[in-house]
């Protein structure tokens, strides 16, 4: 990976904690700036359905921190 790539995925954004270690949201921010809200599960967890993420996070009591609405 290049220095540019490492700079992109450095954990320096507030949503890094929300993403629970995920890094895909950095690339989505670059590809689609201002398309997703910062706490959007569509951006933070792109490989899991929003309904499943909501079910899991409701059990954990953290669903209120996230936006589950579609970006479209």
VMD Tcl script that draws the C-alpha trace (Angstrom):
set ca {
  {0.00 0.00 0.00}
  {1.21 3.53 -0.73}
  {1.66 6.38 1.76}
  {-1.44 7.92 0.21}
  {-3.41 4.77 0.99}
  {-2.20 4.65 4.58}
  {-3.10 8.33 5.06}
  {-6.64 7.66 3.90}
  {-7.28 4.91 6.41}
  {-5.65 6.52 9.46}
  {-8.10 6.45 12.37}
  {-8.51 10.20 12.75}
  {-12.19 10.76 12.00}
  {-14.99 10.60 14.60}
  {-16.87 8.00 12.55}
  {-13.93 5.59 12.89}
  {-15.25 4.63 16.33}
  {-18.74 4.24 14.88}
  {-17.39 1.97 12.13}
  {-15.87 -0.35 14.77}
  {-12.61 -0.79 12.91}
  {-14.00 -0.70 9.39}
  {-12.18 1.36 6.79}
  {-14.46 1.17 3.76}
  {-16.22 4.40 4.77}
  {-13.04 6.35 4.00}
  {-13.10 5.17 0.40}
  {-16.84 5.85 0.09}
  {-16.27 9.40 1.37}
  {-13.71 9.96 -1.39}
  {-15.81 8.37 -4.13}
  {-19.11 9.96 -3.05}
  {-18.41 13.11 -1.03}
  {-21.38 14.43 0.96}
  {-23.60 11.56 -0.26}
  {-23.83 9.76 3.09}
  {-24.37 11.17 6.57}
  {-21.40 10.68 8.90}
  {-23.28 8.12 10.99}
  {-24.99 6.30 8.10}
  {-24.95 2.51 8.42}
  {-25.05 2.43 4.61}
  {-21.56 3.97 4.60}
  {-20.09 2.53 7.80}
  {-21.20 -1.08 7.20}
  {-21.60 -1.43 3.41}
  {-21.45 -5.23 3.38}
  {-24.31 -5.81 5.83}
  {-27.97 -4.95 5.32}
  {-29.21 -1.95 7.31}
  {-32.01 -4.06 8.79}
  {-29.57 -6.61 10.18}
  {-27.27 -3.91 11.56}
  {-30.25 -2.24 13.23}
  {-31.33 -5.52 14.83}
  {-27.83 -6.13 16.19}
  {-27.35 -2.57 17.43}
  {-30.76 -2.48 19.11}
  {-29.73 -5.55 21.12}
  {-26.50 -3.78 22.06}
  {-28.32 -0.53 22.91}
  {-26.33 1.62 20.48}
  {-28.81 1.98 17.59}
  {-29.51 5.61 18.52}
  {-25.99 6.60 17.43}
  {-26.62 5.59 13.82}
  {-28.72 6.73 10.87}
  {-30.52 3.86 9.15}
  {-32.31 5.87 6.45}
  {-31.47 5.29 2.81}
  {-29.16 7.92 1.29}
  {-31.31 8.02 -1.86}
}
mol new
graphics top color blue
foreach p $ca { graphics top sphere $p radius 0.5 }
foreach p [lrange $ca 0 end-1] q [lrange $ca 1 end] { graphics top cylinder $p $q radius 0.2 }
display resetview
